[in-house]
Amino acid sequence: MDAASVFFGRRLLELIHERQATWQKPLLMGQMADFAEYKDRAGYLRALADVVAMMGSITMEDEESHGGTRV
């Protein structure tokens, strides 16, 4: 993986974690206006978790096929 890809992956994970932290707190505190908003926010957070899992899987594949990060 080249340096730009490593930077992109790390930065994307940072942004996802920031978004998750921002969106989780009101959800867990029951501050949603209604059930529809709750479902929307929960679905969005689930999608972010899926993206993080996919990124981890891609990174693992890259490490197995290339023997680790190449810069």
Stockholm file with secondary structure:
# STOCKHOLM 1.0

chainA/1-71         MDAASVFFGRRLLELIHERQATWQKPLLMGQMADFAEYKDRAGYLRALADVVAMMGSITMEDEESHGGTRV
#=GR chainA/1-71 SS CCHHHHHHHHHHHHHHHHHHHHHHHHHHTTCCSSHHHHHHHHHHHHHHHHHHHHHHHHHHHHHHHHTSCCC
#=GC SS_cons        CCHHHHHHHHHHHHHHHHHHHHHHHHHHTTCCSSHHHHHHHHHHHHHHHHHHHHHHHHHHHHHHHHTSCCC
//
